Amino acid sequence: MNPFSCFLCTNTSVWYTSQASGQSMNPKPRSWSKNLIVPTISGVASAAAAAAAAAGGGGYVTGTMSRIKDRFGFIKQDSGEADMFVMPGSCKAIGGTLPPLGTRLRYAVQTDAKTGRPRAEDVNYA
C-alpha cells in the first residue's frame, strides 16, 4: 500500500518498519498498515506491544512489579526491555494504588505527554 494513496485521521496509530534512506541515513517508513493498532512510543511501537498486538493480545504487555519509590514505581517487563515507569493513577483497575512487589501485571504502553517517555497505562492483574 502506498502511504500517499490515502489519508489517516489525526491521532490514528499505525504500525510501520523503518530503514535508513540511502543518502541521509535518516529512518524512513518502509512498510505500514493502519489495520494493526498498537500503543506507540514516539510514533514507534515497542517491540513487546507490537508482538502482543500481533498475537491478539490487544496491545497489552506483561511484567512484574519490581521497584516502588515514593509516588511511582517500575515494572520489570517480560520482554526484557527496560523497566516500565508506572504511576498509581494508571492502576485504577486495581484500586488506584501501586501493587505490591512481585505482582504479575498486564498493561498498555503510552507516551507520557509531559516527558515524552514511555509509561504503563491501564494497569491490571495479569
N, C-alpha and C positions, 0 to 999 in steps of 0.2 A: 504494500500500500504506500503510495506516495504521500508524505506528510503534508504536502501543499495542496492535495486534492480535496481536502475537507477542512472545516473549521471546528474547533472544540470550544465548548463553553468555558468561561473563566473558572478557574479552580478545578478543572477536570484533571484527575490523576491519570497519568499514562505510564506504562512500563516501557523502558527502552534500554537498548545496549548502546555502548559508545565505542568509538575507535578514533585514534588520533588522526587528524587530517594530514595529508602529505607535507604541505609546506609549513603551516603554522604550528603543527603538533598540538593544537587545541582539540579537546574531545568534541566530536560531532555525533549526533544521533545516527545510528546505523540502521536500526530497525525498531519499530514500535508498534504498539497495539493499544487501542483505547478500551478493549474488552477485558483486560486484566487490570483491575483496580486494586492497588496496594497502598499502604501508608508510605509516604515519601519523606526522605530526609534531604532537604535542599534540592528537591526535584529528582533525586535518585533513590529508589527503594533500597533498603538494607537487604543484604543477601538473605537473611533469615526471614524477613517479612515477605520477600518475593517467593521464597521456597514454600512458605506456609500458604500463601495465596494460591500458588500453582497446585499445591496438594489438596486444595479445597478447604483450607483452614480459615478462610475469610480474612487473611492478612494478619492473624494473631500469631504471636510467637510465645515461647515458654521459657521460664527460667526459675531461679531460686533466690529468695530474698537473702542477700549476703552481708550488707552493711547498713546500719542505721545511724545517722547523725542526729542533730537536734530536731530539725524540721524537714528532713528529706532522707532518702535512702538510695541504695543501689541494688539492682537485680543482676545476678550472675546469669548471663544468657546461655541457654543450652547450645546455641550455635558456636560458642567460643569467641564471639565478637566482644568488644569492650563492654564493661558493665554498664547497665542502663540506668540513668537517673530517674527517680520517681518521687513524687510529692504526695502527701496524704490526700489532697483534693482529687487525685487521679484514681483513688481507691474507694470511690463511692459505693461500689457493689459489695464491698466487704466492711462497710461501716465508716468510711471516711478517715481511717487511720492506717498507718503503715502496718503491714502484717509482721508477725514475729519472724526472727531469723530462721532460715531453713524452710520456710513455707514455699510450696510449689505454686507458681503463678502463671497466668495467661494474660497477655496484654497486647495492645496495639502500639506501634511506634509512631510518634508525632514529632514534628519540628516545633520547638519552643519559640513562640513569636518574639519573645524578649531577647533570647540569646542566640537563636538560630541553630541550636544544638538539639540532638535527638533526646526524647524523654518518653517514658512509658505513659500510656493513657488507657482508660477503660480497663483498669487492672481488676482481675478476679482470680479466684482459686482455680488451679489447673485441674 
